[in-house]
Amino acid sequence: MEERGDSEPTPGCSGLGPGGVRGFGDGGGAPSWAPEDAWMGTHPKYLEMMELDIGDATQVYVAFLVYLDLMESKSWHEVNCVGLPELQLICLVGTEIEGEGLQTVVPTPITASLSHNRIREILKASRKLQEYFS
């Protein structure tokens, strides 16, 4: 972290807030400017995620940011979003390399607490998703 003259810490070069997402992390959902007032609010994939019956706006926002990273930065292929309402999660299923096997990504905020039981539930749901898309 960098130090200002008044000795208050400022975020490092990543600029990530305590929730692991820019300008975000108080647990109260997305910042007031995003995504409804920004271009993200009209993005087709964001709108698709909003229809997945996941009540947590933070989960939808984080899943959309991870989706953009997979598609734009990492050049994944055929990334689909799947809602798991019983777990209140959005999973992203796609292939890192064209023709390779499917991978499931479970976007979670950095502040999320995951117990062994919760991880087991997510892995079980992930296997079902892989079977569905295979």
Backbone as CSV, one residue per row, in Angstrom:
resi,resn,N_x,N_y,N_z,CA_x,CA_y,CA_z,C_x,C_y,C_z
1,MET,0.827,-1.170,0.000,0.000,0.000,0.000,0.878,1.242,0.000
2,GLU,0.432,2.235,-0.677,1.152,3.488,-0.701,0.742,4.305,0.509
3,GLU,1.586,5.226,0.915,1.261,6.108,2.026,1.120,7.523,1.512
4,ARG,0.089,8.210,1.961,-0.082,9.622,1.669,0.665,10.417,2.728
5,GLY,0.803,11.703,2.488,1.460,12.574,3.437,0.780,12.578,4.796
6,ASP,-0.516,12.349,4.838,-1.247,12.374,6.108,-1.303,10.994,6.764
7,SER,-0.458,10.078,6.322,-0.297,8.742,6.889,-1.512,7.843,6.756
8,GLU,-2.471,8.181,5.909,-3.599,7.288,5.676,-3.254,6.356,4.528
9,PRO,-3.472,5.042,4.695,-3.167,4.110,3.609,-4.119,4.307,2.437
10,THR,-3.610,4.073,1.243,-4.426,4.106,0.035,-4.284,2.767,-0.644
11,PRO,-5.236,2.376,-1.466,-5.128,1.092,-2.150,-3.866,1.031,-2.994
12,GLY,-3.345,-0.183,-3.159,-2.185,-0.374,-4.017,-2.564,-0.191,-5.472
13,CYS,-1.686,-0.618,-6.355,-1.902,-0.360,-7.779,-3.147,-1.055,-8.316
14,SER,-3.612,-2.101,-7.645,-4.808,-2.785,-8.141,-6.052,-1.945,-7.949
15,GLY,-6.074,-1.106,-6.937,-7.238,-0.274,-6.670,-8.441,-1.058,-6.179
16,LEU,-8.225,-2.283,-5.716,-9.346,-3.098,-5.267,-9.762,-2.695,-3.870
17,GLY,-11.045,-2.667,-3.679,-11.579,-2.349,-2.364,-11.540,-3.572,-1.477
18,PRO,-12.014,-3.463,-0.258,-11.972,-4.577,0.675,-12.763,-5.788,0.219
19,GLY,-13.729,-5.613,-0.668,-14.502,-6.741,-1.176,-13.838,-7.432,-2.345
20,GLY,-12.665,-6.947,-2.777,-11.957,-7.547,-3.892,-12.430,-7.057,-5.238
21,VAL,-13.291,-6.043,-5.243,-13.812,-5.492,-6.489,-13.670,-3.990,-6.408
22,ARG,-13.344,-3.355,-7.508,-13.160,-1.909,-7.503,-14.386,-1.181,-6.947
23,GLY,-14.156,-0.281,-6.006,-15.205,0.577,-5.489,-16.352,-0.154,-4.825
24,PHE,-16.090,-1.271,-4.159,-17.129,-2.189,-3.808,-16.652,-3.020,-2.643
25,GLY,-17.487,-3.570,-1.890,-17.044,-4.497,-0.873,-17.695,-4.302,0.470
26,ASP,-18.604,-3.363,0.582,-19.275,-3.158,1.857,-20.396,-4.164,2.066
27,GLY,-20.577,-5.076,1.096,-21.611,-6.089,1.210,-22.999,-5.595,0.851
28,GLY,-23.134,-4.327,0.512,-24.437,-3.766,0.214,-24.785,-3.799,-1.247
29,GLY,-24.077,-4.591,-2.031,-24.365,-4.657,-3.459,-23.406,-3.807,-4.253
30,ALA,-23.708,-3.652,-5.518,-22.845,-2.893,-6.413,-22.870,-1.421,-6.043
31,PRO,-21.810,-0.692,-6.399,-21.804,0.743,-6.137,-22.957,1.425,-6.859
32,SER,-23.325,2.616,-6.403,-24.490,3.305,-6.963,-24.345,3.590,-8.448
33,TRP,-23.113,3.723,-8.939,-22.912,4.044,-10.353,-22.974,2.816,-11.241
34,ALA,-22.891,1.637,-10.666,-22.782,0.460,-11.503,-23.822,-0.561,-11.095
35,PRO,-24.260,-1.369,-12.007,-24.124,-1.237,-13.439,-25.305,-0.526,-14.074
36,GLU,-26.351,-0.208,-13.292,-27.542,0.376,-13.901,-27.253,1.694,-14.615
37,ASP,-26.371,2.527,-14.074,-26.082,3.818,-14.681,-24.949,3.739,-15.695
38,ALA,-24.382,2.574,-15.891,-23.239,2.414,-16.784,-23.618,1.470,-17.925
39,TRP,-22.689,1.281,-18.834,-22.929,0.432,-20.002,-23.212,-1.013,-19.606
40,MET,-22.702,-1.453,-18.472,-22.909,-2.841,-18.062,-24.383,-3.162,-17.885
41,GLY,-25.157,-2.192,-17.458,-26.578,-2.412,-17.232,-27.353,-2.768,-18.482
42,THR,-26.769,-2.510,-19.650,-27.434,-2.843,-20.911,-26.753,-4.002,-21.637
43,HIS,-25.689,-4.538,-21.057,-24.967,-5.638,-21.700,-25.855,-6.887,-21.701
44,PRO,-25.985,-7.566,-22.847,-26.880,-8.736,-22.934,-26.571,-9.829,-21.904
45,LYS,-25.299,-10.091,-21.640,-24.950,-11.154,-20.686,-25.301,-10.736,-19.257
46,TYR,-25.124,-9.468,-18.936,-25.521,-8.979,-17.613,-27.035,-9.116,-17.441
47,LEU,-27.778,-8.740,-18.467,-29.238,-8.853,-18.413,-29.659,-10.312,-18.268
48,GLU,-28.948,-11.211,-18.953,-29.227,-12.646,-18.836,-28.987,-13.124,-17.402
49,MET,-27.888,-12.651,-16.799,-27.582,-13.040,-15.420,-28.628,-12.508,-14.443
50,MET,-29.155,-11.334,-14.726,-30.171,-10.740,-13.851,-31.456,-11.571,-13.842
51,GLU,-31.696,-12.346,-14.896,-32.904,-13.164,-15.007,-32.745,-14.557,-14.400
52,LEU,-31.607,-14.852,-13.777,-31.329,-16.201,-13.286,-31.887,-16.499,-11.894
53,ASP,-32.701,-15.635,-11.356,-33.346,-15.861,-10.063,-32.338,-15.956,-8.920
54,ILE,-31.298,-15.120,-8.994,-30.316,-15.007,-7.921,-30.574,-13.665,-7.255
55,GLY,-31.018,-13.680,-6.016,-31.437,-12.455,-5.352,-30.311,-11.533,-4.925
56,ASP,-29.078,-12.025,-4.904,-27.946,-11.249,-4.419,-27.325,-10.442,-5.554
57,ALA,-27.498,-9.118,-5.520,-26.951,-8.244,-6.564,-25.430,-8.322,-6.603
58,THR,-24.800,-8.536,-5.452,-23.345,-8.662,-5.402,-22.900,-9.866,-6.219
59,GLN,-23.598,-10.991,-6.075,-23.243,-12.209,-6.810,-23.358,-11.990,-8.312
60,VAL,-24.410,-11.332,-8.749,-24.599,-11.065,-10.179,-23.485,-10.163,-10.692
61,TYR,-23.166,-9.127,-9.956,-22.128,-8.172,-10.355,-20.760,-8.851,-10.455
62,VAL,-20.405,-9.637,-9.433,-19.117,-10.335,-9.432,-19.064,-11.341,-10.578
63,ALA,-20.149,-12.081,-10.803,-20.183,-13.057,-11.897,-19.995,-12.367,-13.244
64,PHE,-20.591,-11.205,-13.413,-20.446,-10.484,-14.672,-19.005,-10.017,-14.874
65,LEU,-18.361,-9.528,-13.826,-16.963,-9.106,-13.945,-16.057,-10.285,-14.296
66,VAL,-16.310,-11.442,-13.684,-15.516,-12.636,-13.993,-15.788,-13.081,-15.427
67,TYR,-17.042,-13.023,-15.857,-17.391,-13.360,-17.242,-16.594,-12.486,-18.217
68,LEU,-16.576,-11.183,-17.968,-15.824,-10.275,-18.847,-14.344,-10.628,-18.864
69,ASP,-13.792,-10.965,-17.703,-12.380,-11.329,-17.633,-12.098,-12.594,-18.441
70,LEU,-12.960,-13.597,-18.298,-12.762,-14.844,-19.045,-12.847,-14.614,-20.550
71,MET,-13.809,-13.825,-20.975,-14.020,-13.606,-22.408,-13.004,-12.645,-23.018
72,GLU,-12.744,-11.534,-22.346,-11.905,-10.486,-22.925,-10.418,-10.683,-22.645
73,SER,-10.054,-10.983,-21.415,-8.639,-11.091,-21.056,-8.074,-12.479,-21.321
74,LYS,-8.852,-13.482,-21.010,-8.346,-14.850,-21.102,-8.792,-15.580,-22.361
75,SER,-9.660,-14.965,-23.144,-10.114,-15.510,-24.437,-10.711,-16.915,-24.336
76,TRP,-11.551,-17.135,-23.342,-12.244,-18.408,-23.235,-13.270,-18.529,-24.350
77,HIS,-13.731,-19.767,-24.580,-14.703,-20.042,-25.636,-16.028,-20.485,-25.025
78,GLU,-17.100,-20.069,-25.661,-18.443,-20.543,-25.317,-18.730,-20.531,-23.811
79,VAL,-18.600,-19.387,-23.189,-18.871,-19.280,-21.755,-20.367,-19.045,-21.546
80,ASN,-20.997,-19.945,-20.803,-22.422,-19.837,-20.479,-22.571,-19.563,-18.992
81,CYS,-23.595,-18.817,-18.640,-23.870,-18.585,-17.222,-25.083,-19.414,-16.825
82,VAL,-24.972,-20.025,-15.650,-26.028,-20.889,-15.148,-26.320,-20.491,-13.708
83,GLY,-27.574,-20.239,-13.421,-27.961,-19.888,-12.058,-28.226,-21.124,-11.228
84,LEU,-27.765,-21.092,-10.011,-28.063,-22.143,-9.044,-28.816,-21.483,-7.892
85,PRO,-30.138,-21.280,-8.067,-30.914,-20.548,-7.055,-30.839,-21.169,-5.660
86,GLU,-30.762,-22.510,-5.589,-30.711,-23.156,-4.278,-29.438,-22.803,-3.518
87,LEU,-28.364,-22.451,-4.252,-27.108,-22.040,-3.624,-26.888,-20.532,-3.709
88,GLN,-27.803,-19.830,-4.392,-27.680,-18.394,-4.637,-26.340,-18.060,-5.294
89,LEU,-26.010,-18.835,-6.346,-24.765,-18.658,-7.084,-25.028,-18.615,-8.575
90,ILE,-24.123,-17.967,-9.272,-24.080,-18.036,-10.729,-22.773,-18.726,-11.072
91,CYS,-22.852,-19.792,-11.850,-21.660,-20.496,-12.310,-21.434,-20.155,-13.772
92,LEU,-20.178,-20.103,-14.153,-19.806,-19.886,-15.546,-19.186,-21.177,-16.052
93,VAL,-19.696,-21.671,-17.157,-19.225,-22.927,-17.731,-18.705,-22.628,-19.128
94,GLY,-17.462,-23.041,-19.392,-16.887,-22.782,-20.706,-15.595,-23.547,-20.900
95,THR,-14.953,-23.283,-22.023,-13.687,-23.934,-22.324,-12.593,-22.886,-22.460
96,GLU,-11.472,-23.174,-21.810,-10.330,-22.271,-21.875,-9.683,-22.343,-23.253
97,ILE,-9.585,-23.555,-23.784,-8.994,-23.780,-25.105,-10.036,-24.494,-25.950
98,GLU,-10.263,-23.986,-27.148,-11.288,-24.562,-28.021,-11.032,-26.053,-28.224
99,GLY,-12.084,-26.854,-28.043,-11.979,-28.296,-28.208,-11.603,-29.033,-26.930
100,GLU,-11.199,-28.320,-25.899,-10.848,-28.940,-24.621,-12.112,-29.194,-23.808
101,GLY,-11.963,-29.819,-22.670,-13.096,-30.108,-21.797,-13.648,-28.864,-21.120
102,LEU,-14.893,-28.984,-20.687,-15.555,-27.877,-20.000,-14.954,-27.641,-18.619
103,GLN,-14.944,-26.379,-18.227,-14.533,-26.000,-16.883,-15.648,-25.162,-16.268
104,THR,-15.805,-25.293,-14.975,-16.801,-24.508,-14.253,-16.082,-23.525,-13.349
105,VAL,-16.487,-22.268,-13.432,-15.934,-21.213,-12.590,-17.066,-20.727,-11.691
106,VAL,-16.778,-20.607,-10.404,-17.769,-20.138,-9.443,-17.288,-18.794,-8.891
107,PRO,-17.762,-17.697,-9.479,-17.332,-16.380,-8.996,-17.906,-16.090,-7.609
108,THR,-17.035,-15.704,-6.695,-17.480,-15.320,-5.358,-16.719,-14.077,-4.925
109,PRO,-17.368,-13.203,-4.195,-16.654,-12.036,-3.663,-15.560,-12.495,-2.703
110,ILE,-14.512,-11.730,-2.608,-13.395,-12.090,-1.736,-13.823,-12.172,-0.277
111,THR,-14.898,-11.495,0.065,-15.387,-11.489,1.446,-16.245,-12.703,1.778
112,ALA,-16.547,-13.535,0.778,-17.406,-14.701,1.008,-16.708,-15.707,1.916
113,SER,-17.449,-16.253,2.846,-16.942,-17.277,3.740,-17.439,-18.627,3.224
114,LEU,-16.507,-19.535,2.957,-16.880,-20.835,2.406,-16.497,-21.944,3.383
115,SER,-17.480,-22.655,3.874,-17.228,-23.797,4.750,-16.958,-25.026,3.883
116,HIS,-16.473,-26.083,4.518,-16.251,-27.334,3.790,-17.560,-27.841,3.207
117,ASN,-18.615,-27.721,3.969,-19.927,-28.175,3.514,-20.382,-27.386,2.286
118,ARG,-20.200,-26.067,2.331,-20.593,-25.199,1.206,-19.783,-25.560,-0.044
119,ILE,-18.487,-25.775,0.114,-17.639,-26.156,-1.025,-18.106,-27.489,-1.598
120,ARG,-18.461,-28.431,-0.730,-18.966,-29.735,-1.175,-20.247,-29.569,-1.995
121,GLU,-21.166,-28.700,-1.530,-22.408,-28.436,-2.268,-22.117,-27.834,-3.642
122,ILE,-21.168,-26.911,-3.687,-20.811,-26.261,-4.954,-20.205,-27.270,-5.918
123,LEU,-19.306,-28.136,-5.423,-18.687,-29.150,-6.285,-19.727,-30.130,-6.821
124,LYS,-20.675,-30.511,-5.970,-21.741,-31.421,-6.395,-22.572,-30.781,-7.511
125,ALA,-22.949,-29.514,-7.334,-23.711,-28.798,-8.362,-22.882,-28.626,-9.628
126,SER,-21.584,-28.414,-9.465,-20.690,-28.239,-10.612,-20.636,-29.506,-11.466
127,ARG,-20.589,-30.661,-10.814,-20.574,-31.928,-11.567,-21.847,-32.090,-12.393
128,LYS,-22.984,-31.711,-11.801,-24.249,-31.793,-12.536,-24.226,-30.867,-13.747
129,LEU,-23.646,-29.669,-13.590,-23.552,-28.733,-14.712,-22.689,-29.307,-15.823
130,GLN,-21.568,-29.919,-15.449,-20.666,-30.497,-16.449,-21.374,-31.607,-17.225
131,GLU,-22.158,-32.421,-16.529,-22.913,-33.484,-17.198,-23.956,-32.888,-18.137
132,TYR,-24.604,-31.813,-17.704,-25.644,-31.170,-18.504,-25.080,-30.605,-19.802
133,PHE,-23.909,-29.972,-19.737,-23.330,-29.334,-20.918,-22.501,-30.287,-21.769
134,SER,-22.224,-31.490,-21.286,-21.405,-32.447,-22.061,-22.199,-33.112,-23.147
